[in-house]
C-alpha cells in the first residue's frame, strides 16, 4: 500500500485499540467469481474463465468456531474529508472520437487501451507514472459488429477484434510480431511465455510461444472433446493483470476427466476423474488454484442440488465438501484456502457461507446482497456490487463496511477501493482491519469499469482515458 495511505490510517489505528485484531497472519490471495481477467480480456469475446483465490484462517483456528451465523459487529466509519476531484496524472489521453466503452489495462507500469475508429482499431500505450503517451498505433482491421479489446503481459500486448483476428505487439513500440484468428466462443489462457487457445467447435487446443508465435504443442480433436482450459493461480496473484506464472495448465474433457499438463511442453503430468465429474461445467464454475480444482456446479433449484467438489490434481484425491439444498443455486465462489467462500442463493435471498474444505462443514453463514460477486483477500471477503449494495466481511463473517450503490474491489495489503457508479461520485479506500474510510476525491462520469494498481486508477470516458492518483 502506498506510504501516504498508511499514514492516513495510522491515526485511526491509534484510536482503535479497543477493536480486537485478528491473530492469523495476513495472507495475500484474492478471489472473485465472474471477475474480469486482465490478461485474457473477457471482453475479447473468448469466454475466458478467470476465477480468483483468497485465503482464510487455518483449520486449527476454525476448530473452535461455531457453524452458526456470527453476531454482527458495528461498522467503523472513521473518515477523512475528500479534497475535491481525484488528482489526475498528466492530461487526458484523447480517443479522437466518441467511444461507447473501452477496457483499459495496467501492466508493468504501462496503461494500454484500444478502441474502434470506423472499421479499424487504434491502440495507445502510456506511462502510468507520468501519464505521457509512449506510443499510439492504428490500422488493425475489425468490423461494425465486432469490438476492440486489449490485454497484456510484461512482454506482449494483445489487440483483438473480438472473436476474429488478434495481433501480438511489442510493448516497447507497438510493432506487430504475429497474429492469429479464433472462434468467438473459444477460450484463451495467457501465460507469461505461452498462449493457449481452445476451439469451442472442435475442442482442438493449440499452444504458442507468446513472443514469436511458434507452435509449441497441440491437442487434436477427439470423441472426448476438450471443454475447458484453465490457468493455475498461485499465492500472490491477486489481480493477475500480467499473465499466469505457474506452468500448470488444467484441461477439462467432456467426460469430466481432468488433465494436469505442463503449459510449456504440453506433457500430461496426471489424469484424474473427480468424485463428481465436471461434465458440462459452465464457464466460471471451475477454479484452478495451487494444484487443486474447485467446482461449484452443476445443479440448480428444484431439479438437481448444486455441490462443491475439491480435487487435488497432484494426488488425484477428490472430495465433495458441500451440497446445496433443493431450490438453491450457487451465485459465486472464491477459494479461501483451505476453505471455500460461497454465495448460496434462493430466489432473492442470498447467504454468504464459509465452508471448511477439509472437514466439509459450514463454519458460518450470514445474509448477503442479492446480486453481485464474491472476492477473498486475507481474512476478509467482499460481496455484492455490480450496481447493487456491496459489503466487506471479516474472517468471522462480521460486516465491517457497506456501500449502497458502489463497487468494492481489493487494492492490496488488506485495503479495498470503493468505486462510485458510472455516473460519477466519490472514490474511497477502506482499511479492512478497522473498517476505517479515507475519502480520496471524486470521479466524473465514465463509460466502463476502471482498473487500478495500489497508487493509480485508470478510467475510460466517452472522449478519453484518464489516469488518476490513488494516494494523497
N, C-alpha and C positions, 0 to 999 in steps of 0.2 A: 504494500500500500504506500502511496506517496507520503513522504515525511510530513507534508503540510496537513494531510487529513489525520495522521497520527497525533499531531499537535492539537488539532481541533478537538479530538476526543479525550485528550489527556485530562483536561479539567473535569469532563464528565466522569471519567474513571475514578478520579479522586473523590468525587461526591457520591459515588455509588458503592461504597464499601459494604453497605448492608445487603447488597444483592449477591447471593451465592454464585460463585464461579463454578464452571464445570471442571471436574477433576481429570478427565481424559485429555490427552494431548490433542491439539488441533491437527487434523489431517487435511491435506489439500486435494480433495477429489470432488468432482462435480457431476451431477446427473440431471438430465432433462429429457422427458418424453415429448416427442413431436418438436424437438428443438431444430433450429436451422443449423446445418452443417456448414461452417465457414469455408471448408475446403471443397467438398464435393458440390456445394451450392445447390441445395434442394431446388432452388428456383430454376436451375438449369434443366428442369423437367426430366430428370433422370431417376426420379423416385429413390433418392438416396436414404438409406436407413441410418440415422445418426443419433442413437440413444446415448445418454451420458451416464456418469457414475457419481457416487458420493460415498461418504464414509460416516458411520456412526460408531457407537460405543462397542466395546468388546463383549463377548458372551459373559465374561466374569462380572462386568458391571451390570449387565442386563439381568443377571440371575436373581437379584433382589427386587426387581420391578414387578408391579402387578400388571396383569393383562387387561386392565380396565382403562376407561378414559381418565386421564390425569386432571387434576383440579386446575382450571385456568388461572393464570397469574396476570396481574395488571400490566398493561403495556407502558413502557417508559417512553416519554415523548420529549425529552430534553432537546432543544433545538438551538441553532444559531441562525441569525437573520440573513436571508439572501441579499446579495448586493447587486440587484438589477439583473440584466441579461448575463447569461453564462459567457465568460470570456472566450472570444474567438481567436484561433491560431491562424495568423496570416489572413488572406482575403478569401471570400467565397470563390470556388472554382466553377466557372460557368459551363453549362452544357451547350449553350448556343441556341437552344430551343426549349420549348416546354416539354417536360418528361413526366409521365404519369407515376412511374415508380422505378427506382433502381435499388440494387442491393450491394452497397459498398462493402469491402473487407479491409482489415488491417493485418498485415503480416510483416514481421521483421522491420518495424519502423516505417513501413510504406502503406499508404492508403491507395487502394485500387477501386475504380468504378467504371461501369460500362453502360452505354445507352444507345438507343436507335436514332439514326439520322436518315430518314426515308427507308431505303432498303439496305442500308449499311449500318455497321456498328462502330462506335467510337469508344476508345478506352483511354483512361488517364491514370497516371501514377504520380503521387505527391508524397513529399516528406512529412510524416506525421508530426515531427518535432517543430517544423517551421511553417508548414502549410504550402511550401513552394512546390510548383509543378516540376517534376523531374522529366517526364516525357508524356506525349499525347499522340496517339496514332488512330487512324481511321481506315475504312475500306473493307472491313470484314462483312461478307455478304450474308444477308438474312432476308426475311420476307415479312409482309404485313401481319401475318398470323403467328409469327414466332417472336420470341423476346430477345433480350441482350443481357447476358449474365457474365459475371467474372468471379473466379476463385483463384487461390494462390497457395504456394508453398514458399519455403525460403529460396528455392532455386527455379521456380517456374510460375508463370501466370497463365491461367486457362480462361479463354474467352469463348463463350458458347452462344449459338443462336437458339438453343433450347430444342432438344430432340433432333437437331440437324448436325451441322458441322461445328467442330471445336478446334480452336487454334491454340497451340502451346507457344508462349512467348518467353523471351529472355527478360528477366526483371530489370536488368541493367539499362536497357534502352528500348524495350518493346519490340525488338526484331523477332520475326517469325522463325520458329525452329522446326515444327512439324504440325500436322493436323490429322484429324480422324473424324469419322461420322459414327453416329449411334442411333439406336431406337429411342423414341421419346418416352417409352415405358421401361427402358433398360435401367442399369444401375452402374454407378461408379464407386470405387474405393480409391482414394488418393493417398498414397504413402509418400514419404519424403523422397523415395527413389523410384517408386513404381506406380503406374496407373493400371488398375484392374477394371475391366469393362465386361458387363454381362448383357447378352442379348436376350430380351424377355421372350421373344418368339421362339427361338431355338434352344435357349439355355446355354449356348456357347459362351465360354469365358476366355478372354484374351488379356494377357498381361504385357505391358510395355515399359521399357525404361523411360522414366519421365522426361529426362533431359533430351534424349535423342530420338525417341520413338521406336527404338529397336525392339522387336517382339522377343519376349523372354520365355514364355510358355503359354499353353492354352489348354482348355478342357473342351473336347469335342462334344457335339450334341449326342444325347443317348436317350434310351427309354426312361431312365431315371433322371429327368431334367433337373438342372440347377435352378432353384427358385430364388435364392438369395445369396449374396456375398457380403460379409461383414468384416470391417476392420476391427482390430483389437485395441481398445482403450486401456491405458495403464495409469498408475498413480501420477498425479500432477498435471494431467491433460484436461484442465477444467474447461477451457474454451475451445481447444482443438481447431484453431483457425489456420494452422500451417501444416496439416497433413499428419497421418499416423506415423509413429516412430517404431512401434513394435512390429516385428517381422511375422507375426502370426496372423493368418487370414482364415476366416471361418466360411466354409462353403456348405450351404443347406440344400439338400436334394428334395425332390418332390415326395419321395417315400418317407421323409423325416430323418433320413440318415444324415449325420453331420461329420464333415471332414475338417480336420485342422491341418492347414498347409503352410509352408514357408512362402511368404509373399514374393520373395525374390526368385527362388528356384522353382516354385510350384510343387515341390516334393510333399507328399502326404505324410504327415507326422503321426496321425492317429485318426481312426474312423470309429464313431460310436453312434448308437441309436438311443436317444433319451428315453426315460421311463414313460413319458407321454410325448411321442414324436411330434415335432413342429410341422405337421403336414398342412400346407396351405396357409402358413402363418402370414398375417397381413404385415405390411411394412410398419415398423415402429414397435412391434410386439416382441422383438428379439434384441437383446443387448449382449454384446461380447465384451467382457471386461476381465482383465487379469487372469486369463486362462480358463474362464468359465463362461457358459452360455445361460442367460436368463430369459425366460419365456413366460409371458402373462396371457397367453391365448391358447387355443381359440375358445369359443363358447360365448354365449350371450343370453341373458334374460331368462325367459321361461323354457327355453329349449335345451340348452346344454350349459351347465355352470362352467365359468372360466376357472383356470388354475394357474399357479405359479410353479414352474419347474426350474431347478438349478442343476446344471450338468457341468462336471469338471472335465474339461476337454483333454486334460493331460492323463488322467487315470481312467476316464470313462464312467466314473461314479455319477449317478443321476438320482435326484430326489424330488418328489412333489411336495413342496413345503407349504402350500396353501390351496384351498379350494373355495371359490366364491359360492354364495348362496344362489338358489334359483331366483330369477328376477333381477340379479345384479350383473354389472359389467365392469371391466377394468377401464378406468379413464386415464391411465398413465402409470408408469413405473420408473423408479430410479434405484440403482444399486447403492445400498448403504452398507457396504461390506463390514461385517459378514451378515448383514441383513438386507431386507428389501423394503423400500418405501413404496406405498401403493395408494392410488386413488380408487376407492370402491364406490361405484355409483348405482343407485336405484332410482330411476326416474330423475327428478330434480334434486334428489338428496345425495350428497357426497360425504364420505368419511375418509380421513387420512389414516392409514394403517402402517405400523412398523412391525414387520414380520421377522422373527429370528430364523435365518436360513439354515441354522444348524439344528435347532430343536423343532422347528416347524410350528412355533406358537406365535400368537398375536401379542406383542408386548404392550401396545397401547393403540387406542382408536379414538379419534376426535373428529368433530364436524369440520368439513372443509367447503370451499367455494364450489358452486355447481358447474362452473366452467373453468377452463384453463389447464395448465400443465403442472408438473412436479419436478423439482430440482433439489439435489442434496449437495451440501458443501460442509465438510467437517461434521460437527454435531447438529447442524442447522438445516432446515428444509424451507424451500419456497414453494408455495402452492397458489394456483389461481392465475390471475392476469388475463392477457389476451382480450382486453376490453371489459373485463369484469373485475370484481374485488380480488385482491391478492394479499397474502399474509405470509409472515415469517414465523416458523415454529422452531423451538429448540429441540434438543435430542430427547426430551421427555414429553414432547407433544404440546408444550405450553406456548401460547401465542405471545410473541414479543413485539410484533409490529403488524399493522394493517393499513392498506390504502384502498380507497373506494373505487377508483376508476383508472389507475395507472398500472404499469407493469413493474415487477420486481425481477432484477437479474443479478446474478452473482458477479461481483467485481474481482476481489481477491482477498486473501487473508481474513475471511470472516466478515467482509463488508459487502453490502448489496447496494446497487444503484436503483433509485426509484424514478422510472421514466413516466412523463406525463402522457396523456392521449395524443393522437396525431394532430389534433387541433392546436396543440401547444400548451405550455404551462411550466411548472417548476420542476427542476431536477434536484434530487436529494440523494444523500448517501446515508445508509443505516449501519450502525455498528451492531453486529449480531449479538455479542455477549450482553449488551445493555439495552438494546432497542433504541439507543440514542440516535437522533436525526440531525444531520448537518445539511442545511439548505444552501445549495451552491449557486443557483441562478435560474433564469428562465430560458426556455427554448421557444422559437417561433413554430408555426405550423410546419409539418413535414409530410412527405408523401409515402414514407415507408419506415421500417424499423431502423434504428441507429445501431451501430456496432461500437465496441469500446475496448480499450486497454485500461490498466489501472489509472492512467492520467490523461487519456484522450477519449473524446466522444466524436464519432463521425456520423453525420445525419444528412440525408438527401432531402432537398426541397424540389419544387416544380421547375426551378430555374438553375439550381446549382447544388454542389455538395459542399458541406461546411465542416470544419474541424474545430472542436472546442476543447478548452482546458477542463479537466475534472478536478484540479487542485487550485487552491487559492493562495 
